[in-house]
Amino acid sequence: MCFYQNSFIEELSTPCYIVNTDVLAENFRNIRAKADQTGLSLLLAMKGFPFAKSFPFIKPYVDFCPLKAG
């Protein structure tokens, strides 16, 4: 079942990961806001993390990311 009409998704080989970066960023904005309210730090644990290409979208919201440069 495909939720997108006339989409490239039907053409993808499986298995694959599809990430909606707008939703990902919104989720991390919410998590960051809660962390700021509570004084907690966010870190990204990489063990078993399959979405390495999503790091550029996550890095602004975490306090520690092993691949966070500058």
C-alpha positions in Angstrom: 0.0 0.0 0.0 1.4 3.4 -1.0 0.2 6.6 0.6 1.6 8.8 -2.1 -0.1 9.1 -5.5 2.2 8.8 -8.6 5.1 8.2 -6.3 8.6 7.0 -6.8 8.1 4.9 -3.7 6.6 2.1 -5.7 9.8 1.9 -7.7 12.2 1.5 -4.8 13.9 -1.7 -4.0 13.2 -3.3 -0.7 14.2 -3.3 2.0 14.8 0.4 2.3 14.3 3.2 4.8 12.2 6.3 3.9 12.4 9.3 6.2 10.1 12.3 6.1 12.6 14.9 7.2 9.9 17.5 7.9 8.3 15.1 10.5 11.8 14.2 11.8 12.7 17.8 12.4 9.3 18.5 14.0 9.8 15.6 16.4 13.3 16.7 17.4 12.0 20.3 17.9 9.5 18.9 20.4 12.1 16.7 22.1 14.5 19.7 22.3 11.9 21.9 23.8 11.1 19.3 26.5 14.8 18.8 27.2 15.3 22.6 27.6 12.3 22.8 29.9 13.6 20.0 32.1 17.3 20.8 31.9 18.2 17.5 30.3 20.9 16.9 27.7 20.2 15.0 24.5 22.7 12.6 22.9 22.5 10.5 19.8 23.5 6.9 20.5 24.7 5.4 17.2 24.6 1.7 18.0 22.1 0.2 15.6 21.1 3.6 14.2 20.2 2.9 10.6 19.6 6.5 9.4 23.1 8.0 9.1 21.9 10.2 6.3 19.5 11.9 8.7 22.3 13.3 10.9 22.2 16.7 9.2 18.6 17.1 10.2 19.2 15.8 13.8 22.5 17.5 14.7 21.0 21.0 15.5 18.8 19.5 18.2 21.1 17.2 20.1 23.8 18.2 22.6 26.1 15.3 21.6 26.4 13.4 18.3 29.5 11.4 17.5 29.6 12.9 14.0 28.8 16.4 15.0 31.5 18.6 13.6 31.9 22.3 14.4 
